[in-house]
Amino acid sequence: MKKIEAIIKPFKLDEVKEALHEVGLSGITVTEAKGFGRQKGHTELYRGAEYVVDFLPKVKIEIVLSDDLVERAIEAIQVAAKTGRIGDGKIFVSTVEEAIRIRTGETGDDAI
């Protein structure tokens, strides 16, 4: 099993969700996040004062899936989240040792 964590622009969430649904994934976890990478941040003017906005709004998607779906899920996220501009985000893939469904006690792929 693998865990995919994707940091994307908030307005791309619906497109990514639809793309993952088409791949066959129905369960995802979404968290609102703030951060920055190469794009750093920007300055804004508010009531006559200039201030730095260095944490930009992002969305973090987490998916745990079987190994055979990983490549298709990554491709779906890349295509759906890409704008071609700086700040499109990142995808991280890690190995999951175990998954357990609390309600039934199922483990492994059966739990996801």
Backbone as CSV, one residue per row, in Angstrom:
resi,resn,N_x,N_y,N_z,CA_x,CA_y,CA_z,C_x,C_y,C_z
1,MET,0.837,-1.180,0.000,0.000,0.000,0.000,0.876,1.235,0.000
2,LYS,0.361,2.287,-0.599,1.067,3.566,-0.654,0.157,4.677,-0.161
3,LYS,0.776,5.753,0.282,0.051,6.962,0.657,0.521,8.075,-0.269
4,ILE,-0.416,8.714,-0.920,-0.113,9.865,-1.765,-0.568,11.106,-1.022
5,GLU,0.337,12.060,-0.891,0.002,13.370,-0.346,0.262,14.370,-1.452
6,ALA,-0.745,15.145,-1.790,-0.611,16.137,-2.852,-0.989,17.504,-2.296
7,ILE,-0.121,18.469,-2.547,-0.391,19.855,-2.171,-0.738,20.579,-3.473
8,ILE,-1.936,21.129,-3.546,-2.394,21.744,-4.792,-3.026,23.110,-4.518
9,LYS,-3.300,23.827,-5.598,-4.015,25.097,-5.479,-5.481,24.800,-5.156
10,PRO,-6.081,25.582,-4.254,-7.452,25.294,-3.813,-8.483,25.220,-4.942
11,PHE,-8.365,26.054,-5.951,-9.372,26.066,-7.009,-9.287,24.851,-7.924
12,LYS,-8.261,24.031,-7.765,-8.110,22.816,-8.558,-8.677,21.572,-7.859
13,LEU,-9.182,21.724,-6.649,-9.634,20.579,-5.866,-10.733,19.779,-6.565
14,ASP,-11.743,20.441,-7.091,-12.843,19.715,-7.737,-12.366,18.912,-8.948
15,GLU,-11.476,19.504,-9.737,-10.946,18.800,-10.906,-10.139,17.565,-10.492
16,VAL,-9.328,17.712,-9.450,-8.527,16.585,-8.966,-9.436,15.500,-8.400
17,LYS,-10.448,15.897,-7.650,-11.384,14.922,-7.084,-12.079,14.131,-8.195
18,GLU,-12.527,14.807,-9.228,-13.177,14.124,-10.356,-12.209,13.174,-11.069
19,ALA,-10.975,13.629,-11.264,-9.972,12.794,-11.935,-9.680,11.536,-11.128
20,LEU,-9.594,11.658,-9.810,-9.347,10.500,-8.954,-10.550,9.560,-8.949
21,HIS,-11.738,10.123,-9.013,-12.944,9.299,-9.073,-12.962,8.465,-10.351
22,GLU,-12.529,9.065,-11.459,-12.470,8.347,-12.740,-11.455,7.201,-12.705
23,VAL,-10.404,7.355,-11.911,-9.388,6.308,-11.759,-9.940,5.150,-10.920
24,GLY,-10.966,5.435,-10.127,-11.557,4.395,-9.291,-11.358,4.614,-7.809
25,LEU,-10.887,5.789,-7.430,-10.685,6.095,-6.019,-11.858,6.919,-5.504
26,SER,-12.431,6.478,-4.412,-13.581,7.206,-3.887,-13.283,7.875,-2.550
27,GLY,-12.286,7.396,-1.828,-11.992,7.942,-0.516,-10.741,8.795,-0.500
28,ILE,-10.909,10.072,-0.178,-9.755,10.963,-0.026,-9.973,11.811,1.222
29,THR,-8.891,12.307,1.759,-8.945,13.248,2.879,-8.397,14.569,2.391
30,VAL,-9.105,15.640,2.692,-8.704,16.974,2.235,-8.523,17.875,3.450
31,THR,-7.410,18.588,3.474,-7.103,19.517,4.554,-6.734,20.865,3.954
32,GLU,-7.266,21.928,4.514,-6.836,23.262,4.095,-5.474,23.518,4.725
33,ALA,-4.571,24.056,3.926,-3.210,24.282,4.412,-2.714,25.636,3.923
34,LYS,-1.626,26.092,4.493,-0.953,27.304,4.034,0.525,26.998,3.941
35,GLY,1.176,27.554,2.946,2.601,27.315,2.808,3.170,28.053,1.620
36,PHE,4.452,27.826,1.392,5.092,28.406,0.224,6.290,27.562,-0.149
37,GLY,6.653,27.650,-1.408,7.839,26.980,-1.918,8.650,28.017,-2.658
38,ARG,8.928,27.733,-3.912,9.713,28.674,-4.708,8.996,29.995,-4.954
39,GLN,7.667,29.964,-4.925,6.939,31.184,-5.231,7.023,32.203,-4.096
40,LYS,7.558,31.792,-2.977,7.775,32.625,-1.795,6.458,33.190,-1.261
41,GLY,6.032,34.284,-1.689,4.837,34.968,-1.212,4.709,36.249,-1.999
42,HIS,3.972,37.172,-1.472,3.829,38.446,-2.157,3.441,39.516,-1.146
43,THR,3.503,40.780,-1.561,3.100,41.865,-0.680,1.715,42.348,-1.088
44,GLU,0.955,42.769,-0.093,-0.376,43.304,-0.337,-0.520,44.624,0.396
45,LEU,-1.407,45.446,-0.117,-1.694,46.733,0.492,-3.027,46.622,1.214
46,TYR,-3.057,46.928,2.508,-4.287,46.855,3.278,-4.399,48.103,4.137
47,ARG,-5.425,48.886,3.896,-5.656,50.147,4.627,-4.414,51.020,4.643
48,GLY,-3.799,51.120,3.500,-2.655,52.001,3.358,-1.331,51.436,3.823
49,ALA,-1.344,50.278,4.421,-0.104,49.665,4.904,0.227,48.454,4.038
50,GLU,1.517,48.314,3.724,1.954,47.176,2.933,2.425,46.073,3.875
51,TYR,2.003,44.854,3.596,2.475,43.743,4.417,2.728,42.530,3.539
52,VAL,3.549,41.619,4.051,3.974,40.449,3.299,3.053,39.272,3.611
53,VAL,2.539,38.641,2.562,1.769,37.412,2.694,2.718,36.294,2.278
54,ASP,3.319,35.634,3.263,4.318,34.629,2.903,3.793,33.202,2.997
55,PHE,2.599,33.014,3.526,1.971,31.699,3.508,0.737,31.786,2.629
56,LEU,0.770,31.045,1.528,-0.306,31.096,0.560,-1.277,29.936,0.785
57,PRO,-2.564,30.141,0.493,-3.540,29.066,0.704,-3.301,27.895,-0.238
58,LYS,-3.344,26.708,0.303,-3.165,25.467,-0.450,-4.176,24.452,0.054
59,VAL,-4.293,23.339,-0.637,-5.112,22.220,-0.196,-4.225,20.982,-0.198
60,LYS,-4.311,20.204,0.864,-3.544,18.964,0.957,-4.514,17.796,0.823
61,ILE,-4.236,16.933,-0.142,-5.044,15.742,-0.372,-4.240,14.531,0.072
62,GLU,-4.861,13.638,0.827,-4.208,12.403,1.251,-5.038,11.219,0.789
63,ILE,-4.367,10.230,0.205,-5.025,9.033,-0.294,-4.154,7.837,0.075
64,VAL,-4.756,6.804,0.622,-4.056,5.538,0.816,-4.681,4.555,-0.168
65,LEU,-3.830,3.907,-0.973,-4.337,3.054,-2.040,-3.422,1.868,-2.268
66,SER,-3.936,0.890,-2.991,-3.130,-0.292,-3.298,-2.075,0.078,-4.338
67,ASP,-0.988,-0.664,-4.348,0.161,-0.367,-5.206,-0.208,-0.293,-6.690
68,ASP,-1.180,-1.089,-7.121,-1.506,-1.131,-8.544,-2.222,0.126,-9.049
69,LEU,-2.717,0.970,-8.159,-3.405,2.201,-8.571,-2.534,3.447,-8.493
70,VAL,-1.335,3.314,-7.945,-0.509,4.483,-7.649,-0.175,5.300,-8.897
71,GLU,0.341,4.663,-9.933,0.760,5.409,-11.130,-0.401,6.153,-11.777
72,ARG,-1.561,5.486,-11.855,-2.731,6.126,-12.463,-3.217,7.300,-11.619
73,ALA,-3.153,7.161,-10.303,-3.576,8.243,-9.412,-2.638,9.442,-9.518
74,ILE,-1.338,9.182,-9.571,-0.363,10.275,-9.708,-0.590,11.021,-11.011
75,GLU,-0.769,10.284,-12.097,-0.996,10.921,-13.395,-2.282,11.748,-13.379
76,ALA,-3.330,11.231,-12.756,-4.603,11.951,-12.678,-4.439,13.263,-11.917
77,ILE,-3.695,13.222,-10.812,-3.472,14.440,-10.022,-2.658,15.440,-10.830
78,GLN,-1.582,14.973,-11.464,-0.733,15.872,-12.251,-1.514,16.582,-13.343
79,VAL,-2.303,15.835,-14.092,-3.054,16.423,-15.214,-4.107,17.401,-14.702
80,ALA,-4.837,17.017,-13.656,-5.936,17.843,-13.162,-5.460,19.083,-12.409
81,ALA,-4.323,19.011,-11.722,-3.870,20.122,-10.882,-2.968,21.111,-11.616
82,LYS,-2.500,20.748,-12.786,-1.511,21.577,-13.483,-2.130,22.819,-14.119
83,THR,-1.516,23.963,-13.822,-1.874,25.205,-14.503,-0.711,25.681,-15.366
84,GLY,0.485,25.132,-15.100,1.666,25.568,-15.827,2.336,26.779,-15.208
85,ARG,1.818,27.220,-14.076,2.383,28.391,-13.404,3.029,27.963,-12.093
86,ILE,3.891,28.813,-11.585,4.572,28.512,-10.332,3.542,28.331,-9.212
87,GLY,3.788,27.376,-8.324,2.887,27.123,-7.208,1.846,26.055,-7.470
88,ASP,1.993,25.290,-8.560,1.029,24.225,-8.854,1.011,23.148,-7.776
89,GLY,2.114,22.969,-7.070,2.117,22.045,-5.948,3.115,20.919,-6.074
90,LYS,2.959,19.941,-5.195,3.866,18.791,-5.136,3.055,17.540,-4.829
91,ILE,3.633,16.393,-5.197,3.049,15.094,-4.866,4.128,14.284,-4.155
92,PHE,3.770,13.710,-3.010,4.677,12.865,-2.245,4.067,11.473,-2.148
93,VAL,4.894,10.453,-2.325,4.421,9.069,-2.231,5.258,8.357,-1.166
94,SER,4.571,7.698,-0.239,5.280,6.945,0.799,4.614,5.587,0.989
95,THR,5.346,4.686,1.612,4.846,3.337,1.856,4.049,3.306,3.153
96,VAL,2.929,2.600,3.128,2.097,2.423,4.316,2.290,0.988,4.808
97,GLU,2.699,0.850,6.046,2.958,-0.467,6.617,1.679,-1.258,6.851
98,GLU,0.647,-0.595,7.350,-0.585,-1.295,7.700,-1.752,-0.327,7.678
99,ALA,-2.925,-0.837,7.368,-4.171,-0.081,7.440,-5.201,-0.958,8.137
100,ILE,-5.972,-0.357,9.024,-6.976,-1.102,9.781,-8.281,-0.310,9.765
101,ARG,-9.351,-0.952,9.349,-10.677,-0.318,9.405,-11.196,-0.511,10.826
102,ILE,-11.446,0.573,11.513,-11.833,0.518,12.919,-13.146,-0.240,13.119
103,ARG,-14.140,0.023,12.276,-15.464,-0.577,12.456,-15.439,-2.095,12.373
104,THR,-14.743,-2.650,11.373,-14.801,-4.094,11.114,-13.561,-4.862,11.536
105,GLY,-12.451,-4.141,11.722,-11.201,-4.807,12.047,-10.456,-5.324,10.814
106,GLU,-10.987,-5.047,9.600,-10.294,-5.462,8.377,-8.929,-4.801,8.315
107,THR,-7.966,-5.512,7.695,-6.619,-4.981,7.599,-6.135,-4.997,6.162
108,GLY,-5.019,-4.299,5.921,-4.391,-4.288,4.599,-5.280,-3.654,3.542
109,ASP,-5.195,-4.191,2.313,-5.988,-3.667,1.193,-7.486,-3.715,1.470
110,ASP,-7.945,-4.684,2.259,-9.375,-4.778,2.581,-9.857,-3.577,3.387
111,ALA,-8.935,-2.953,4.126,-9.308,-1.817,4.968,-9.405,-0.518,4.182
112,ILE,-8.793,-0.490,3.008,-8.842,0.754,2.241,-9.901,0.659,1.174
